[in-house]
Amino acid sequence: IIISELNERMKGLMVDSSHNRFYGQSSDIMLVKTAMDIKRETGEDQKLADHLLAIKRPEYWNSHPWHQPPPEPQDIYIFPEKDLMDSLMSLYWLNCHPFIPLLHRQTFERSVDEGLHLRNSRFGATLLLVCALAARYSSDPRVYLEGTNNSEHSCGWKWAGQIRLVKQSFTTTPSLYDVQICCLAVVFLQGTGCPELCWVLTSIGIRLAQDVGAHRRRRYTGDRPAEDQLWTRAFWVLVCIDILLSASFGRPRATTADDFDLDLPMECDDIYWEGPEPFKQPPGIPSQLAYLNCYIKLLDILGFAQRTLYTLKRSKKRGAEAEQWNRQVVAELEQNNWIDSLPGHLTWDPHRENFIFFQQSASLYASYYHVQIQIHRPFIPTPGRSSPLAYPSLAVCANSARAASHIMAVQSRRGILPLAHVKMALFDSSVILLLIIWSGKNNGLTLDTSKEIRDVHSNLNILQTFERRWQIAGRLWDTIYAMLSAGDLLESRSPPPPSLKRDRDSDTAPGAASTSGSDFSSVHPRSIAGSRRCSPLEPAHRGVAPQAEPHHFLPVHSAELGRLPVQHFEIANPFVPNTHLSACDFVSEGMDGWSASFLPQPDHDPLSRKVLPSDFFSSVLDNTLGATEGGNPEWAYAPATDATCVISTLFPWRMHLFYSQLVKLGSIHARRDPRHTTPLILNYT
C-alpha cells in the first residue's frame, strides 16, 4: 500500500523521505501495521502508539548531514527556437504519440506555453526528449548536431545529449517526469547504437515507478484523474519495452505479470480528458488508445512465451516430458483469441482512410506475426529432431514471416513506421525466410526461392528507408545482407535487389506527397500542420489513395499458418504489381518535408567495398556453436578475433543463436579452430 494511506500514527515511525512510497504485503512495515491493527481490537491502540513514538530516538531516525548526496547540479538547458519547438511538437504528436501515448497533449502544451520547462528541470528534460524524438522526422537543418557535418544520425542529439537520464540521488520520491524521461529516452536510444543502455534504463524506470506504487491498481478518490492516467500509461509503456528488450536480448525481465495488478489505460483520447464530461469517449468514435491496450495484450502473450518456452527451467526437462510441456504451452498460447478480439478500426484493411488507424493496424499485425515466430521458433525441426507440435512450426514461422513482410510492404507505400518492434519483425522475418531457403537446400529439395528472396529484398528496402535516421536499422540491413552473401544468394541467378525507380503511375497517384522541399501543411490538413491543437478525430488524407483491391488472403491463426505450404503463398497487394519495392516507393508521409536525399541512394551497398574472408562466419561461429553442441543452449561466447569485432556490430542482439540454427541445417559450415579458446561475450556497443 501507499504509506500516505496508512494510519496517521504510522507516519511518525517513517523517515521523512519514505512518505508516499510503496511497501508491499511482505514488508516489515506491513507486519508492524498488522500488529497495531490487532492491538487496536483490544482497545489499547493509543497506548501502543504512544509507546512507539516515545522511544523513537532521533539519532537513529533522522538523516545525518553526511548522508545527503552532493547537491544536484543545476540543469541549464538549451531549447529549440520557438518555431522549431512548435514544429517538433507537432511531429511528435503525429508520429510518436499514437504508438507511445505517454503524455497528455493538452496538458503538455499548456505547460510549455506557461514556461514550466524553464522552471522545472525534469519537465524541461521531458520536453527536450520530445524534441529529440521528433527531430528524426524533421527536415529542418537545425535538428542536426553541430560539428557532425549534418550527419542524419545526429538528429535530436543536441537536445537528448543535454539530459542527465538518471538522478544523482534516489532519496527523494520519484516524480512522474522522472519515469516519463526513462520511457522517452529508451525509445530514442532504441534507434541508435546503444541498445545496452536501453536495457538498464528500462529497469531503472520500472524501479522508479514501483517506488511510488505506480504498478498497483489505483485507489484514488478521483481528485487527480489526469495524473493517475499518466502514471498508468507510463508504467504500461515501460512494461511493453521491458518485454521487447527481454525478447531481443534473451535476458530476464525487470518485472512480470505477477508483480503488478494495474488497470489498462483508459480508452479515451486526449482531447476528451477535459470538458463538461471529462474522460468520456463519445459513442461511435473509436479511440486511438485502443491500440495501446491491444498491444499490451499481445505482448502479454509474448511475455508468457518467454516465461514458459524460453525459461531456464524448461531446459531441465527431457524427452517425452519436454515434448508434453511444449505442447501444453503452445496450446495455451493458441487458445488466446487476441486476433479475433481486435476492434474493427484496428483490423487489417489496406484501404483504411484514417491514416493513424492504418498505421496502428500495420504495427499490430506485424507484431502479431513476429510473436507467432517467437512462439514457434524453438520448435523448428533440425536434423535429428522433429517438431513436437501438431502442426509444423517451420510452416508457421515461414508463413508468419511472409505475412509480416507483405503487411509492411503495403504499409510502406503510405508512410514510414520505424518503431523498434517493427524493425525487429522485419529482421526476424528475413532470417526465417533465409532459413527456409537453406533448409530446402539441405534436404535436397528443388524449390523456387525467388519469392522468398524477393520478400527479403522488400524488407531490406524498408530498413533502408529507416537507416538514414535510425542507426540500428542500418545494422540490421548489414546483417541481412551479410547473410545473403554468406548463403551465396547474391549471384546473378538470384533476383536482383528491387529497382530504385518507381512506375510513373505511382509517382502521380492521387494523394501522393512530394518528398522534396515539402512541409507539414503540404501533406496534411492545416488543422494538424498549422496548429498544435488537435481535433477529436482527424481523418487522414495521407499517402497513396486507397485503390480497388482484389480479394486477398491473410492467414492469422496458427492452424492456418501451419497448413499453408512452407513455400510461398501469395497475398494480393493493392498498391504494387509485385513486392519488389524500391526506396523511391516509400512515400515519406509524416515527415516534416524530408528532402529526397533522405531516401537511400541507388549505389547504397555498405558491403560493396568490404571483402569478407572465406572463413569469416565460421571463425565467428566457432565458439558460438559450443552452446548448441552440448553446452548451455541459452547463451554463447564468441572468440576474440577480428571477426568478433565485426560480428558484434552486425549482430546487435542475439543473432549468433539464429546462426547456430542455420549451421545445424547445414547451410553454413563452421570449422572448429582450437586456437579460439578465449571466451569473450559478444559486445553490442
N, C-alpha and C positions, 0 to 999 in steps of 0.2 A: 504494500500500500504506500501512499504518499505520506511522508512524515507530517505534512501540514494537516492531514486528516486525522492524526492520532489525537488522543486525549490531550487537552491543553497542559496537563501536568507533565506529560512526557517531554514537552518541549524543553523543559528545564534540564533534562538529562542529556540533551543533544549539544554537541559542539555547534556553534553558530553556523558554520559553513555546511552543516548537514541538513539544514532546513530545506524542505521542498525537494528532497532527494528520495529515490525509491529504495525500499527494502522489502524483500520478498518473505514468504511464509517461513523459509528455513533460517532466516536471520536471527541473531541473538536479540535484536530489538523486539522482534515479534514475540519471542519467548518471554521477555520481560512484560510486554503488554498483556500476554495471556495470564501471567501470574497476577498482574494488577486487576484484570477482569475478574479472576476467581476471588481475589481478596475483596473486591467491591461487593460481591454477593454476601459477604459476612457483615456488611455494614461498617467496616473499618477502612474503607478506601482512603479517606482523607488522612488518617493516621499513617498509613503506609507511605503515601506520597510525601507527607511532611518529613518522615524519617529519611527517605531517599534524597530529598532536596537538602536536608540539613547536613548530611555527611559528604555532600559534593564538595571536593577540595579544589579550589581554583587552579593550583599548580599542575593538576592532572587533567584539567578540562579546558583550560584556556590555551590558546596557541601562544608560544613564545615568539618574540620578535625574530629570532633566528630561523624559525620555521617558515617565515614568509619568503617566497622566492623573490629574486630581484624584480623590480617593477617592470611591467610590460613596456617595451619601447613604444614610443609614440608613433603611431602609423600616420604617415603623411603621404596620401595617395594623389596620384595624378590621373584625373578622369578625362575621358574624351571630351572634345568640344561639344557644345550643346547640340548642334545639328547632327553631328556624328553619333552622339549618345542616343538621340531620338531615333535615328535610322537603325542603329544596332538593336535597340529595344524592340522595334517593330519586327526586325528579322528574327529575334529570339522568340517572340510570341507566335510567329508563323511557322518556324522550322523546328524549334526545340520544345516549346511548351505543349503541343498536342501529344507528344510522346513521353515527356517527362514533366507532368503537371505539378511541379514542385511549389510554385509560387502562386499568389493570387494577384491577377493582373491589376485590378483597380487599386487595391491596397498598395501594391508595389509602386505603381506610377504616382500615386498620391504622395507617397513617402519621398520619392525622388523630387517631385515638384516642390515639396516643403523643405528640401535640403537636408533630409535626415542623413544622407550619405556623407555630409560634411561635418556632422556632429557625432555620429555613431560609427566607429571604425569597422565594426563587424557587418553592419548593413552596407557600409561602403565597400567592403570586400565582396559581399554578395553581388552588388551592382557591377563591380569590376569583372567578376566571373561571368555574369550575364553578357557583358560586352565582349569578353574573350570568346565565349561560345558562338555568339552571333557573328564575330569577325570572319569566321570561316565561310560565311555565306555572303560576304560583302565584297564589292569591287572597289571600294574606296581605298586609295593608296595609303591612307593614314592608318590602316589596320596593320601594316607591316611593322616589324620591329626595326628600329634604326640600326644601321651598320650591318645588315644582313643582305644587302643588295636586293632588297624586295623579295626575299625568299618567301614563297607562299606557305611554307611550313611554319613561318614565324607569325602567321596571322593570330592575333589575340594575345601573344606572349607579352607585349608591352603592358598589358593590364594584369594578366594572370601572374606574371613574374613579380609583381609588387607585393603579393599576399603571403603572409605567414599562415600556412594552411592549418597548423596546429598551435594552439596557445602554449605559452611557456609554462603556465601554471594550470593545474586542474583542480585547485582548491575551491574555485568559485563554481557556482551552479552553471552548467552549460545553457546557453541560450538557443532559441530557435535558429538564429542566424548562424551559430557555430555548426549546427547539423546541416543546414542548407549549404553552407560553404563546402562541407565534405562532399555532399552529393554533387554539386556543380563542378567541383574540382576533379572528381573522379571521372565524370562524363567528359570533361575537357581533356584530361590526360589519357583517356582511352583512345583518343585519336592520334596520340603521339607515340614515341618510342619508349615510354616509361610505364609499362604495364605493372611492374612490381610495385611501384608507388601506389597504384590504384588498389592493389590488394591490401596494403597496410592501411591506407586512408579509409577504405570502406569499413574495416574493423574498428577503427577509431570512431567513425561516425556512429556505428551501431552502439558502441560503448557509451558514447555521449548521450544518445537517445535513451538507452536503458537507464542511465544515471538519473534521469528525471521521470522515469516511468512511462515514456512515450510508447513502449511496447505493450502496454496493458490497455484493456478496454476502458474508454473514457467514462468517468463517473462525475463529470462536472455538472453544475447546476444550470448551465446554459448561458452564463454571463459572458463567455468568451468563445462562442461557436467558431468564429473565423480562425482564431489561433489554434483551437483544438483540431480543426480540419487540416491546418497547415502542418501541425505535428504529425497527424495521421499520414498525410501524403509523404512527408519527409521519411518517416520510418519505412513505409512500404517501398519507396524508391530505393532505400538502402538494402532492403531485403532482396529486391529484384537484382540489384547489382551484385550482391553477395552470392546469389545462386549462379549468376552468369560467370563471375570470376572463378568460383569454385569449380564449375564445369570446365572452364578454359585451362586452369592450372592443375586440375586434378588434386585439389587440396581440400581439407575440411572447411566447412562454412563457419562464419563467425557466430551465426545464430541459426536455429532451426525452428520448424513449426511448433515444436514442443515448448519453445521458450516465450511465445507471445500469444495473446488472445485478442489482438486489436481488431476492431471492425474494419471492413473495407472502406476506402474513401467514399464520401457521399457523391452520388452521380448527379451533380448539379454544376452547370457551367459557371465560370467565374462571375459573369455579369448578373447572375440571379442570386448572388450571395447578399445583395443589398436590395432595398426597396420595401414596399409595403408588405410583401410576403417573402421574406428572406429565406434562402436555402430551399426554394421550391422550384423545380424544373417544370416549365409549362407543359401541359399534356400535348402529345403529338410532336414534340421537338426532341429528338434524340440528343443525349449529352455526349460531349467529347470525352468526358471522364469515364464512360463505359469502356473505352479502350484500356485504360489502366487496370480496371478491375478484371477484364478478360485476360489481360497479360499476366496479372498476378496469379490468377487461377491456372494458367498454362504453366507458369514457372513453378507452381506448387507441384505439378506433375513431374517436372524435371527434377525438382528437389527430392521428391520421393524416390525417383530412379537413382539419384546419387546416393541416398541413404541405404538403398537395397541392392541395386545391381553393381554399384562401384564401391561398396563398403569393404573395409579391410577384413571384417569378419567373414564376409562371403567367401574369401579365398581359402578359408579353412574347411569349407565343405568340399566333399569329394564324391565323384561317381554319381550314382543314382540320386543321392541326397541333393547334390548340387543342381542336377537337372530338374528335380522336382521343385526346388526352391526357385529356379529361374522361371519355370512355367507358371508358378503361382504369382510371382511378382509381375511378370508381363501381363498375365490375365487380369490382375487387379488394375494395372495401368490402363488396359484396353477397355475396362468397364467404365472408365470416365467418359462422359458424353460431352466433353468440352466443345468439340467442333460443332455439335448439334445444338448447343446452348447459346451460340453467338447471336446477339441481336441482329435484326435484319440489316441495319445500316453498316454493319461490320462484316457481313458475309461477302465473299469474293464476287465482285462484279466489275469486270474490266471497263464497263461503260459508265460507272458511277460518276455523276456530275460533280458532286461535292468533293472537292479535292482533298480536304482534310480526312474525310471518312475513307476515301480511296487509299490514301497513304497509310492510314491506320490499319485498314484491312490487309494491305500488302504486307505490312510489318507483322501482323498477327499470323498470317498464313505462312510466311517464310519461317517464322519462329516455330510454328506448329510442325512443319516438316523437319526442321532441324531437331526438334525434340524427338520425333519419331526415329531419326538417325541415332540420336544419343541412346535411346532405349534399346534398339536392335543391334547397334554396332558390336556389343560384346559377343553376340551370337552369330556373327558372320562365320560360316564354316571355313575352316582351313584344312590343309592336307592332314588326314588322320582324325579329324574331328568334324562331326556333322552338327547341324543346328538342333538343339533340343526342343525347339518350339514347333507348334502345329503348322505354321506357315513359314516359308523360307525368309530368314532375316535379311539375307542378301537382297532378295527382291524388294522387301520393304524399304531398305536403305536406298537401293537403286532408284526406285520409283519416287521416293520422297526427295531424293537429290534432284531428279529431273523436274518434279513439280515445283520445288523451290526455285530452281533455275528459271523455269518458264514464268512463274509469278513475277520474279524480279525483272525479267526481260520485258514484260508488259508494263510493269510499274516504271521502269527507267525511261519509257517513252514520254512520260508526263512530268518527270522531275527527278530529283535525286533523293535518296533515303540513306544517308551514310551513318546509320545507327550502328552501335557496336554489335548488337545481336544479328543484324542483317549481314554485316561483313563476316561474322562467324558462320552464318548459314551459307553464304556464297562460297566460302573457303572449304568448309566440310563437304558441301555438295560436290565441289570439284574433285576433292580427294576420293570420294566414294565413286564417282564416275570413272576416274582413272583406275581405281581398284577393280572395277568391273572389267575394264579392258584387259588388264593384266591377268585377272582371274581366268578369263576366257582363253588367253594365250597359254596359260599354264595347263589348262585342261585340254589343250589341243583342238579347241573349237575354232571354226572359221566364222567369225562374226563381222557384220558390217558395223564398225565402230565409228563411222563418220558422224553419226548423230550425237554420240557421247562426246566426241571431241568438239563438235560444234557447240554443245552446251557449255563445255569448259571454256571455250573461247568467248562465249557470251558472258560468262561470269567474269572472265578476265577483263573484258571491255568495261563492265560495270565498275569493277575495282579500279580500273584505270582512270575513270572519271573522278573517283574519290581521292586518289593518291596525291593529287596536286595540293590538296589542303590537309588531308588526313594521312599522316606519315605511315601509320600502321597498315593502311591499305596497300601501300607500295611494298611493304614486306610480304604481305600475303600474295600479291601479284608475283613477286620474285620467286616465292616458294612454289607456287603452282607452275610457273614457267620452268623452274628447275626440274620439277617432277616430269613435265612433258619432255624435257631434254634428256633426263636420266632414263626415261622409258622409251627413248628412241621414237618419239611421236611428233617430231618436228621436221621429218623428212618430207620430200615433195609428195609422197603418196598420201600424206595426211592432208585434210582440208586446211588451207591456209588460214591465218587469222582473218577475221572479218574485214571487209573493205572499210576504209575510213571515209568513204564518200556515200552520202545518202542519196536515195532516189529523189529526183526533183519533185515528185508528187508530195513526198513527206515534208520537203522544205516549205511548201506553200500550203500545207494543210491548215484548215481554219483553226484559229486559236493558237497556232504555233508561235512561240515567242522568240524574238531575236536574242542571241546570246552575246551580242556585241554592243556595248555602249548603251544598253537599256538600263532603266532604273525600275524601282519597285512599282511606280504608278503605270509604267508601260506594260506591265504584265498583269497587274491586279487592280481591282476596283479601288477608287480613291478612299473608300471607307477603311481600307486596310493601309494603303500606302501613304496617304497624306495625313493620317492622324494616328495617334497611339490609342485611340479609343476603339473598342470593338463592338460590333453589332451582335445581337443574340446568336444568330446562326447565319453566317455569311456563305452564300453559295459560291463555289469555287469555279471560276471560269479560267481554268489554267491548263496549260499543256495542249496536247493534241486533242481535238474534239472527238468525243466518242463516235465510233462508226458502227455500221451494222456488222455484227459478228456472227459467223456460222456457229452451229452447235459445238460446244467444247466440253470435253470430259476432264474432270479434275478429281482424281481419287482422293478420298480423305480418311477413310478408316483403314486400319492395319490389314483387315481381311482383304479389302480391295487392293491395297498396295502389295500384299503378298501374293495375290492371284495373278497379277499382271506379270508378263514375262520380264525377265531380268533385262533383256534387250529393250530397246527404246519403244515407248509409246508416244503418241502424238497428242499435243494439246493445241487446238486451233488458236492462232494468235490474231486478234482482230486488228492489230496495228501494223504488222510487217508480214511480208510473204514467207519469211523464214526467220529463224532466230539468229541469223548472222548479223548481230547488231554491231554498229560501229560507234566509235567515240562521238562522232558528229550526230548520231541518232539520239543522243541524250539531251533532251531539252532542259536547260538549266532553270526550271521554274523554281521559285522560292529563293533564288539567288538575287542579290541586290545588284543586278546588272553585271554578272561575271563577264569578263571580257572573253573573247574567243580563245585567247591564249591559255585560259584555264583548262580547256579540253586537251586531252592527250594528243601529242603530235604524231604524224604518220610514221616517223622514224624512231618512235619511242621503243627501245629494246634494251632494258637495263643490263641484260646479259650478253648483248651482241658483241661487246668488246672484252668479254671475260671468257677465258678458256678454262673450262672445268677439267681437272685432271681425270684420267680414266678411273682412278680408284678413289675419286672424291667421296662418293656416297658410301662406298664400302669401308673407307677408313673411319668415317664418322659413325657408321652403324656398328663398327667392330665391337666396342664395349656395350653399346646400347642394346644389342641383341642378347647380351647376357641376362638381361632382365626377363626375357621371354623364353630363354632356353634353359630354364631350371632355376633362375633366380626369382626375386620378387617381381611379379608382373605389374606392380603398380608404380614402379619408379625405375629410373635408369640413369646411368652415368655415361659421360662421353669422354673419349680420350683427349688428352691435352695436345692437340695437334693444330696446325694452321687451319685445317678444315673445320675444327671445332669453332674457331672464331667466326668463320663464315656461316656455319650452320646455325650458330646461336642468333645470328641476325636474320637468317632466312626463316627459322622456325621460332616465331615469337611465343608459342605456347608449348604444347606437348606433341609436336609433330613427330618426334622420334618414335612414339608409340604407334602412330599411323604407319610409319615406315617399317616398323617391325612387322606389322600385319602384311605389308606388301612383300617383304622378304620371305615370309612364310609361304606366300603364294608362289614364290619362285620368280617374281618379276624383276627383282633387283638382287643381284648376287653379292653377298658380302664376304670378304676374305678376312679371316681372323689373323691378326698380327700380334705375336707375343710381346712385341716391344711396347704396345699400348697398355700399360699397366697402371698408369697414374690416373686415379679417379678424379674427375673434375665435373662437378654438377654444372649442367648447361647454364650459361649466363645469358639472360634475355635482356640485358640493358643495352 
